[in-house]
Amino acid sequence: MTQQFETVIGLEVHLQLSTKAKIFCGCANVFGSPPNTNVCPVCLGLPGTLPVLNNQALLYAIKVGLALNAEINPFIKFDRKNYYYPDLPKGYQISQYDLPVAKDGFVMIKNEQGPKRVGIKRAHLEEDAGKLMHDNTGNCSLVDYNRTGTPLIEIVTEPDLRSPQEAYDYLNILKLILQYLEVSDCDMEKGSLRCDANVSIRPVGQKEFGTKTELKNMNSFRSVKSALEYEVGRHQQVILSGGKIMQETLLWDDEKGVTAGMRSKEQAHDYRYFPDPDLVPFTIDDKIIDQVRAELPELPQAKLERLIKQYDLSEYDAGVLIMDKAVAYFFEQCCEKYHQPKKIANWLNGAVLKEMNERKTSLGNLKLTPAHLIELIQAVEDGVVSNLAGKEVLTDMLDSGYSAGTIVSQKGLAQVSDDSSLMAIVEEIIHQNPTVVEQIKQGKPSATGFLVGQAMKKSGGKANPKKLNELITRRISNA
């Protein structure tokens, strides 16, 4: 009989903060510059230099902590995390050890049993390292120090996650919260958001944790989920075969779908943490924390609940809207001028979102205004254009920036709705399909759809199908 195991997962998310300057110097904090151009003696750790804390980075860290329901530590101290690697020019990383900016927070996720609280152990500030690039052709490694000194906040969960799916769900919710705070672009392709995972298994009912492994090199949330699924399976296979799990750091190979050993896992004392003598400890005034709290935006969960209540939306519709802060704001702008929230949500969650995904862009980059979308929705509702033609109009609106009315007029997409224009087509279709007409008379109204379809073909798709249905039904009833 197969032994039953419980999975235990903890995640460490490294978030680059989108401040204008680096965390301890005045170098520009930008992505994509030529290698080693955004550097200075401070971030390169040259002798005689002194770091100075970027106040905006601290305020961003406080904002993140508050949004994660964490306690803000009023006493701020920075520590040196000592280790040697070519991308770390000083030979140590300025971080926080025993006194993080925020601690003891939580994030709520949903699993099959309902809401679940995932504890946030700590969120602390630190500087990023450089970027090491391996040149196989030259048989060497190159280092770009532009990233050195970029402000990071590391968010560490408690070992509360019990499946790769829960880890995936947590990451998506965390990313959404961070995007609402506008403290980072959260772009994993640029390295703005990176995630490491610690995973172990233990027999069901056992209190002690099993031996854990740490997973790195995962460039998407789906990669995190896949890597965890693989590693959980590997742990089970090793233990069931009588082996022991070695505590080590593993790299995830996304192409092969396997983990590979990187190094034995360092312990905290290996880093020889000690207070950074160049950065004086200080306290944060309660007024500053209160001010940051007052400036917090409406967060995703609160917005979800409000949209459901205020606009009578389903949880699904509201849930799709809040996944993009700009889309949710656009929705409410539309609702101020057009009091049909469900129809607005249908268009945003359907045709507009489809266009965004196909174009791989954000709503802000599309040539769409609330007024233009409302005009299009109204045109479809009034029968000026069909729903299908409306989606064609939307595509043209996004390309040109023109209004729906202008495009409908230019392309001749307006539906024919007047009785006199349609009646001749109705008479012809009825005359050509006597069997179908008889079916309708005998109580099969669904057959009317066939006649409507034939009439639409006859009109070249320009006839108003609702009006055709009315005319056909009336004509047969009066026959």
C-alpha positions in Angstrom: 0.0 0.0 0.0 1.4 3.4 -1.0 2.3 5.6 1.9 0.4 8.9 1.9 2.5 12.1 2.1 1.7 15.7 2.8 3.5 18.4 0.7 4.9 21.4 2.5 5.9 24.4 0.4 7.3 27.8 1.2 8.0 30.6 -1.3 10.5 33.4 -1.5 9.6 36.2 -4.0 12.1 38.8 -4.9 10.5 42.0 -6.2 12.5 44.7 -7.9 11.0 48.1 -6.9 10.4 50.7 -9.6 12.2 53.6 -8.0 14.0 56.1 -10.2 17.3 55.5 -8.5 19.0 52.4 -7.0 18.6 51.7 -3.3 21.9 53.1 -1.9 23.2 55.4 -4.7 22.0 57.8 -7.3 22.4 55.5 -10.4 19.4 55.2 -12.6 17.2 52.2 -11.9 16.3 51.2 -15.5 16.2 48.0 -17.5 17.9 47.4 -20.9 20.8 49.9 -20.8 24.1 48.8 -22.3 26.1 46.7 -19.9 27.9 48.4 -17.0 26.7 51.9 -17.9 24.4 52.5 -14.9 27.1 52.0 -12.3 29.1 54.2 -9.9 31.7 53.7 -7.1 29.0 53.1 -4.5 27.1 50.2 -6.2 30.4 48.8 -7.4 31.7 48.8 -3.8 34.9 50.7 -4.4 36.9 51.7 -1.3 35.9 54.8 0.5 32.3 54.9 -0.6 29.3 55.1 1.7 25.7 53.9 0.9 22.7 56.2 1.5 19.2 54.7 1.7 16.7 55.6 -1.0 13.7 56.9 1.0 11.2 55.9 -1.8 12.4 52.3 -1.6 11.6 52.3 2.2 8.2 53.8 1.6 7.4 51.2 -1.1 8.5 48.5 1.3 6.2 49.8 4.0 3.3 50.0 1.4 3.9 46.3 0.5 4.0 45.3 4.1 0.7 47.0 4.9 -1.0 45.5 1.8 0.1 42.1 3.1 -1.5 42.7 6.5 1.9 42.7 8.1 3.3 44.4 11.1 5.7 47.3 10.2 8.9 47.2 12.3 9.5 50.8 13.6 13.2 50.1 14.0 15.1 49.8 10.7 18.5 48.1 10.6 20.5 46.8 7.6 22.9 43.9 7.7 25.6 42.5 5.5 25.1 39.1 4.0 28.5 37.8 3.3 29.3 35.5 0.4 31.5 35.5 -2.7 30.2 35.4 -6.3 31.4 37.2 -9.4 28.1 39.2 -9.7 28.5 40.6 -6.1 31.3 43.2 -6.4 31.5 44.1 -2.7 31.7 40.5 -1.5 28.6 41.0 0.5 24.9 42.0 0.0 23.3 44.7 2.0 20.1 43.1 3.3 18.1 42.8 6.5 18.4 39.8 8.9 16.7 39.9 12.2 14.7 43.1 11.8 12.8 43.1 8.5 10.6 46.1 7.4 7.5 43.9 7.8 6.7 40.6 9.5 3.8 38.4 10.5 1.4 39.2 7.6 -0.9 37.0 5.5 -2.5 36.6 2.0 -5.8 34.9 1.5 -6.2 32.3 -1.3 -8.9 29.8 -2.2 -8.5 26.1 -2.4 -11.1 23.3 -2.8 -12.0 23.6 0.9 -12.6 27.4 0.6 -10.6 30.4 1.8 -7.1 29.7 3.2 -4.7 32.0 5.0 -1.1 31.9 3.8 1.3 33.4 6.4 3.9 36.0 5.4 6.9 35.4 7.6 8.8 38.5 6.6 9.3 41.2 3.9 12.6 42.9 3.9 14.6 45.3 1.8 17.9 44.4 0.1 20.0 45.2 -2.9 20.1 43.1 -6.0 23.3 41.5 -7.4 24.6 41.9 -10.9 23.8 39.6 -13.8 26.2 36.9 -14.8 26.1 35.8 -18.5 27.9 32.7 -19.7 29.5 33.0 -23.1 30.0 29.4 -24.3 31.7 30.5 -27.6 34.4 32.4 -25.7 34.5 29.9 -22.9 34.1 32.6 -20.3 31.5 34.4 -18.2 30.6 38.1 -18.4 29.2 40.3 -15.7 26.8 43.2 -16.1 26.7 45.3 -13.0 23.8 47.5 -14.1 21.4 45.5 -11.9 23.7 45.8 -8.8 22.1 47.9 -6.2 18.6 47.7 -7.6 16.1 47.9 -4.7 14.6 44.5 -3.9 11.9 43.5 -1.4 12.0 39.8 -0.5 8.6 38.4 0.5 8.9 35.1 2.4 5.9 32.9 3.2 5.5 30.5 6.1 5.5 26.8 5.1 1.7 27.0 4.7 1.3 25.9 1.1 0.3 22.3 0.7 0.3 21.7 -3.1 1.9 23.1 -6.3 -1.6 24.5 -7.2 -1.8 26.5 -4.0 1.7 27.9 -4.7 0.5 28.9 -8.2 -2.6 30.5 -6.8 -0.7 32.4 -4.1 1.8 33.8 -6.6 -1.0 35.1 -8.9 -2.8 36.8 -6.0 0.5 38.2 -4.6 1.4 39.6 -8.1 -2.0 41.2 -8.5 -1.7 42.9 -5.1 1.8 44.2 -6.0 0.5 45.5 -9.4 -2.3 47.4 -7.6 0.3 49.0 -5.4 2.3 50.2 -8.5 5.6 49.6 -6.8 6.9 47.4 -9.6 6.1 46.3 -13.1 6.3 42.7 -11.9 7.7 41.6 -15.3 9.2 38.2 -14.9 10.8 38.3 -18.3 12.9 41.3 -17.2 13.6 39.7 -13.8 11.5 42.3 -11.9 9.8 39.4 -10.1 11.6 36.2 -9.3 10.6 33.2 -7.2 12.4 30.5 -5.3 10.6 27.6 -3.7 11.4 25.3 -0.7 9.6 22.0 -0.8 9.5 18.9 1.4 7.1 16.1 2.1 6.2 14.2 5.3 3.9 11.3 6.2 0.3 12.5 6.8 -0.1 13.3 10.5 3.6 13.8 11.2 4.3 17.2 12.8 8.0 17.4 11.9 9.0 18.7 8.5 10.8 16.5 6.1 14.2 17.5 4.5 13.6 20.3 2.0 15.1 21.2 -1.3 15.3 24.7 -2.8 14.2 25.3 -6.4 15.6 28.1 -8.5 15.7 29.2 -12.2 11.9 29.3 -12.7 10.9 32.1 -15.1 7.1 31.9 -14.9 4.5 30.9 -12.4 3.6 27.8 -14.5 7.3 26.8 -14.3 7.1 27.1 -10.5 4.1 24.8 -10.5 5.7 22.3 -12.9 9.0 22.3 -10.9 7.2 21.7 -7.6 5.1 18.9 -9.1 8.2 17.2 -10.4 10.1 17.7 -7.1 7.2 16.4 -5.0 7.1 13.3 -7.2 10.9 12.8 -6.9 10.8 13.2 -3.1 8.1 10.5 -2.9 10.0 8.1 -5.2 13.2 8.5 -3.3 11.6 8.0 0.1 9.4 5.0 -1.0 12.5 3.3 -2.4 14.3 3.6 0.9 16.5 6.6 0.1 17.0 9.9 1.8 16.4 13.4 0.5 19.5 15.5 0.5 19.1 19.2 1.4 20.4 21.1 -1.6 19.7 23.8 -4.1 18.3 22.6 -7.5 17.9 24.3 -10.8 14.7 23.7 -12.9 15.2 22.8 -16.5 12.0 24.0 -18.2 12.8 22.3 -21.5 13.6 18.8 -20.0 11.0 19.2 -17.2 13.5 18.0 -14.5 15.5 19.5 -11.7 19.3 19.3 -11.5 21.7 19.7 -8.5 23.3 23.1 -8.2 25.0 23.1 -4.7 24.5 21.9 -1.2 22.1 24.3 0.7 23.9 27.0 2.6 22.7 27.6 6.2 22.0 31.0 7.5 25.1 31.1 9.6 27.2 30.5 6.5 26.4 34.1 5.4 28.0 35.5 8.6 25.3 38.2 9.0 26.3 41.3 11.0 24.9 44.9 11.1 26.2 47.1 8.3 28.4 49.7 9.9 27.9 52.2 7.1 24.2 52.4 7.5 23.0 53.9 10.9 19.9 52.2 12.4 16.9 54.5 12.7 13.2 54.5 13.7 10.2 55.2 11.5 7.7 57.7 12.9 4.2 56.3 13.3 3.0 59.3 11.2 4.9 58.1 8.2 3.3 54.6 8.5 -0.2 56.1 8.9 0.4 58.3 5.9 1.4 55.3 3.7 -1.6 53.4 5.0 -3.9 56.3 4.1 -2.5 56.3 0.5 -3.1 52.6 -0.1 -5.3 51.9 -3.1 -8.3 49.7 -3.0 -6.8 46.3 -3.2 -8.1 43.4 -5.4 -10.2 41.5 -2.9 -11.9 44.7 -1.6 -12.5 45.8 -5.2 -14.0 42.4 -6.1 -16.5 42.5 -3.3 -17.5 46.1 -4.1 -18.0 45.5 -7.8 -20.2 42.5 -7.0 -22.3 44.5 -4.6 -22.4 47.9 -6.4 -22.9 46.7 -9.9 -24.7 43.4 -9.3 -22.0 41.5 -11.1 -21.4 37.8 -10.8 -18.2 36.8 -9.0 -16.8 35.5 -12.3 -17.4 38.8 -14.1 -16.0 40.9 -11.3 -13.1 38.4 -10.9 -12.0 38.9 -14.5 -12.3 42.7 -14.3 -10.1 43.0 -11.2 -7.3 41.0 -12.8 -6.2 44.2 -14.5 -6.4 47.4 -12.5 -6.7 49.5 -15.6 -9.6 47.4 -17.0 -11.5 47.6 -13.7 -11.1 51.4 -13.7 -12.2 51.6 -17.3 -15.3 49.5 -16.4 -16.3 52.0 -13.8 -15.7 55.0 -16.1 -18.1 53.3 -18.6 -20.7 52.7 -15.8 -20.8 56.4 -15.0 -22.2 57.1 -18.5 -24.0 53.9 -19.4 -26.1 52.1 -16.7 -25.8 48.6 -18.0 -22.9 47.1 -16.0 -23.4 43.5 -17.2 -23.2 44.5 -20.9 -20.1 46.6 -20.3 -18.5 43.7 -18.4 -19.4 41.3 -21.2 -17.7 43.4 -23.8 -14.6 44.1 -21.6 -14.2 40.5 -20.5 -14.9 39.2 -24.0 -14.1 41.1 -27.1 -11.8 43.7 -25.6 -9.8 41.2 -23.5 -9.5 39.0 -26.6 -8.0 42.0 -28.5 -5.6 42.7 -25.7 -4.4 39.1 -25.6 -4.0 38.8 -29.4 -2.1 42.1 -29.6 -0.1 41.3 -26.4 -0.7 44.8 -25.0 -2.4 46.6 -22.2 -5.7 48.5 -22.3 -3.8 51.8 -22.0 -2.0 51.1 -25.3 -5.3 50.6 -27.2 -7.1 53.5 -28.9 -10.2 53.0 -26.9 -12.1 55.4 -24.8 -15.1 54.8 -22.5 -17.3 57.0 -24.7 -16.4 55.0 -27.8 -17.0 51.6 -26.2 -20.4 52.8 -24.9 -21.3 54.1 -28.3 -20.5 50.7 -29.8 -22.5 48.8 -27.1 -25.5 51.0 -27.7 -25.3 50.5 -31.4 -25.4 46.8 -31.0 -28.2 47.0 -28.5 -30.3 49.2 -30.8 -29.8 46.9 -33.7 -27.8 49.4 -35.7 -25.1 46.7 -36.2 -25.1 43.0 -35.4 -23.1 41.6 -32.5 -20.7 40.0 -35.0 -20.3 43.3 -37.0 -19.8 45.0 -33.6 -16.7 43.0 -32.9 -15.4 44.0 -36.4 -16.1 47.6 -35.6 -14.2 47.2 -32.3 -11.1 46.0 -34.1 -11.2 49.0 -36.4 -11.8 51.3 -33.5 -8.6 50.0 -31.8 -6.6 50.4 -35.0 -7.9 53.9 -36.0 -9.2 55.5 -32.8 -12.4 56.5 -34.7 -15.8 56.3 -33.1 -18.2 53.4 -33.8 -20.6 55.6 -35.7 -17.8 56.8 -38.0 -16.6 53.2 -38.8 -20.2 51.9 -39.3 -20.9 54.6 -41.8 -17.5 54.3 -43.6 -17.8 50.5 -44.0 -21.5 50.3 -44.6 -22.1 48.0 -41.7 -25.4 49.3 -40.5 -28.2 46.7 -40.3 -31.4 47.1 -42.3 -34.3 47.3 -39.9 -37.2 49.1 -41.6 -40.2 46.9 -42.4 -40.5 48.0 -46.0 -37.0 47.0 -46.9 -37.2 43.6 -45.3 -40.7 42.6 -46.1 -39.8 41.7 -49.7 -37.1 39.3 -48.5 -39.5 37.8 -46.0 -42.1 37.1 -48.6 -39.6 35.5 -50.9 -38.2 33.2 -48.2 -41.6 32.2 -47.0 -42.6 31.4 -50.6 -39.4 29.3 -51.2 -39.8 27.2 -48.0 -43.4 26.0 -47.6 -42.4 22.9 -45.7 -40.7 24.9 -43.0 -43.6 27.3 -42.9 -46.0 24.4 -42.2 -43.7 23.2 -39.4 -44.0 26.6 -37.7 -47.8 26.6 -38.1 -47.9 23.1 -36.5 -46.1 24.4 -33.3 -42.4 24.2 -34.1 -41.3 27.8 -33.6 -37.6 26.8 -33.6 -38.0 26.4 -37.4 -38.3 30.1 -37.6 -34.5 30.3 -37.1 -34.0 28.5 -40.4 -36.0 31.1 -42.2 -34.2 33.9 -40.4 -30.9 32.4 -41.5 -32.0 32.2 -45.1 -33.2 35.8 -45.0 -29.9 36.9 -43.6 -28.0 35.3 -46.4 -30.4 36.9 -48.9 -29.7 40.3 -47.4 -25.9 39.8 -47.4 -25.9 39.8 -43.7 -27.2 43.3 -43.4 -30.7 42.6 -42.2 -31.5 42.9 -38.5 -32.1 39.3 -37.4 -34.5 40.4 -34.5 -36.6 42.4 -36.9 -36.6 39.5 -39.4 -37.8 37.1 -36.7 -40.7 39.5 -35.8 -41.7 40.0 -39.5 -41.6 36.2 -40.3 -43.6 35.3 -37.2 -46.2 38.0 -37.8 -46.5 37.1 -41.5 -47.0 33.4 -40.9 -49.4 34.0 -38.0 -51.6 36.2 -40.2 -51.5 33.8 -43.2 
